[in-house]
Amino acid sequence: MTNVTMTVNGKQVSGEVEGRTLLVQFLREDLHMTGTHVGCDTSQCGACQVHVDGKPVKACTMFAIEADGTEVGTIEGQANADGSLNVIQQAFQDHHGLQCGFCTPGMVMTTAALLKENPTPTEAEVRSYLKGNICRCTGYHNIVKAIMAASGQDVGAIAAE
Amino acid sequence: MPKDTGIGAPTKRREDIRYLTGKGRYTDDIRAYGECAAVFARSTVANGKIVGIDTSEAKKMPGVLAVFTGEDFVDVGGNPAGWLINSRNGEPMKEPKRPVLAHGKVRHVGDAYAAVIAETVEQARDAAEAIIADIEDLPAIVDMREALKDEALVHDEIGTNQCFDWGWIEDNRAATDEAIKNAHHVTTLELVNNRLVPNAMETRCSIGSYNPATDDYVLQTTSQNPHLTRLLISAFVMGIPENKLTVIAPDVGGGFGSKIYHYGEEALVLAAAKKLGRTVKWTADRTEAFLTDAHGRDHVTKIELAMDAEGNFLAFRTKTMANVGAYLSNFSTATPTFLHGTLMAGNYTVPNVYVNVKTVFTNTAPVDAYRGAGRPEATYSLERVIDKAAREIGRDPIALRRQNFIKPDQYPYASAAGLEYDSGNYDALMDKMEDVADFAGFDARVKESQAKGLWRGRGVNAYIEACGIAPSNLVGQLGSRVGLYDAATVRVNATGNLSVMVGAHSHGQGHETVFPQVVGEMLGIDPASIDIVHGDTSKIPFGMGTYGSRSLAVCGSAVVRATEKIIAKAKKIAAHMLEASEGDIELKDGNFTVAGTDKSVGFGEVALKAYIPHNFPIEDIEPGLEETAFYDPANFTYPSGAYCCEVEIDPETGKVRVDRMTAVDDFGNVINPMIVTGQVHGGLAQGIGQALLENTHYNADGQLETASYMDYAMPLAEDLPMYHVDHSQGTPCTHNPLGVKGCGEAGAIGSPPTVVNAVVDALQRGGKNVTHVDMPVSPHNVWKAMQSA
């Protein structure tokens, strides 16, 4: 067992982990932060997306030991300080960008990373950036719409319906 | 009341807040004090005789608490099929036992033959690898045609690989044969409805616990219908009395059918919890999900359409082989029969329909209902053969369909496949579809595609489905071993807020938002003061759960009936409070008023009076304000639609891109249009996924070659377009109180033939005389079709 220390959503945490313990296990099992989900174990689905030192990372593909000394951001740290939904979260609710909610934390974390890199993405850029996030419920239409709305763009024109 | 919250309003979903902030509570998020972990040892061969399982080393491994094998469950029951289907000759279907853990034989890759319980999941996994299983490899039975030769058997004890040979409707057979023999034109098509894996993003997970002091069991599990799971475990598998077993399905991360069924892992964690006195948890990894979740579709069909010289449909005749996999899952016998054969008249006035379905055991995962369940298979066969027929006789595919549509003045309409459709207007749907899909701009888009070197094609479809399953009397006659009603309790609390306990389970459908819209509208109160309670058998009267697009049509109707009872009782209380006659009391905007006067009491005052019954007519009215209703519908509901797809094919590669997808559906009345639209979107993505990308492939040895997201092509955002969705042409259901029909499966039913029709059209426009391409229309399959044309 090895001791790891990291900052999660601005708070310093530490714990004892096995070499094979994944970051997502550490978050879920040790820190009881269960908003980060495991959907596939092979880095395709993105339900476990978190931020490590500001970059999007799939927490099922990183050992907890590798995250030692880093700053980790998870879905639990995304809401505004007063607990209200942040701009991205609010856009997902406004545009019905989620159904069962399982992929949603990953979608929100990926969106935050996308908008940091590209504040006003086109529809094609959004769809391309989501290639590592699978949603089985929404057919992506409303997720794309929510992301573009979160970037401040008028989605009336792009959404066919 | 503000109209942004009642019936017909696109109310935003209240459940979103917890999902968006990481506060959802899915089964795997639950941790119990003293919890231990279960891991299953699963077969790596498709068909094998279990010679011996040596667990001695595994039992000595660190942290191991117990190891179970099939021997431990020989005395408990099997997991049953919910519908008894008889063959054409009257013989009942073959029903081999589906044990909790494999015993004697393993029958598909992933079939669990042992389970290890250990302090941690890592220890359990290590120990599972130390189990030495002596399994004699037998030839794998994978292909259905080969299986029907019965040269090797999946279940030795039944002596055949055929589960049943079903005819629908057998009395129509001779007339159908005759109509086809004498027809002016017969179009024949052989097609494959490709096997799919449902792939809810949350894998299955089950937690069992047991209290020896009270003999109570609790199962927390990923289920679409906790009451059904309880019933199956109680009545069939383990014999635990229902009053001693609570089944809880908390937040569930998608189901699409795969979480309707009871699985052996649920029984195992309960048995282990009892033996160890510990809470036992099992969570599937994604490959386990691919190997063991019930799959969908997997039909091989030959369909014939007979027409007269004017193009009037005279008969549909279908021969289908349907794969049921290695064991009968709970709805596996109903899906290819009554959810498929009964829809084989489609939207048409065809007088003769005959369907023959042979179901086949193979050494593959069980196959059962997946979003649409039988109806996508019916629609695909019908709408592909009609398209082919139109091409053969030189008719416009829409005109040919319209000519044969049931007309609005013909309802109720008794279809040649045995159903009575209550309402619909298929021409209105087609008209609207032509408008929404911008038929006017199609020629210009064809030219634009040509300029890019691409072939554009357009496909259309008309579908009907049977939802809201269903009347218990009818399904009972058809072989169902359960009733298919639903239940709700409306509890008005003393302070005027409401808890509504419903038998349907919400796992993405938005019940927590929609049901309060209905109750709030009926009572004239703010829906925000109404909460839905679901997914816990200890809190809810009963319920048959969520599948078959039934939640609103069946459970929503139960909610309406219970709320009507609340109103009736509240009026009595109000009449007493207002010293008026009950018949004079009107409920409007949340107030009970004596008609024609300004005498009035608010809903909250009545609620308080019910629970603080001072000066209360106790001899006439019981205290309290809580009512339960069970609702059993009079018929199925019949959503229908007209769909259109435009694709572009790259002739250099055979790659298909869906450019435009239009879905115009008749769902009857709509309670929350935002949610309905979202349901259609999701169905479309799964249908386009089936048509374009998804395929489940077992090799000749029965190894599943598509058992992870690296090999199974899940539809991604960049594979799909924005959709054009319309549900303005609703014709209300005539027999449920809300006039609703159900919207959950439509997109997955209507879209696959639409996409394939468009692909064939594009190939034809590109000069290739291709009449059919099997799904998925992958570059490989399209390229092959182009080369052979």
Interface residues (C-beta under 8 A of the other chain):
Chain A: E18 R20 R28 E29 H32 M33 T34 G35 T36 H37 V38 G39 C40 D41 T42 Q44 C45 A47 T74 I75 E76 Q78 A79 L85 Q89 F92 Q93 D94 H96 L98 Q99 C100 G101 F102 C103 T104 P105 V108 E123 A124 V126 R127 S128 L130 K131 N133 I134 C135 R136 C137 T138 G139 Y140 H141 N142 I143 V144 I158 A159 A160 E161
Chain B: K12 R13 E15 D16 I17 R18 Y19 L20 T21 G22 K23 G24 R25 Y26 D28 D29 R31 E122 N199 A200 M201 E202 T203 D251 V252 G253 G254 F256 D285 R286 T287 H507 G508 Q509 G510 M674 I675 T677 G678 H681 G682 G683 L684 A685 Q686 S708 Y709 M710 M714 P715 L716 A717 E718 L720 P721 M722 Y723 H724 V725 D726 G747
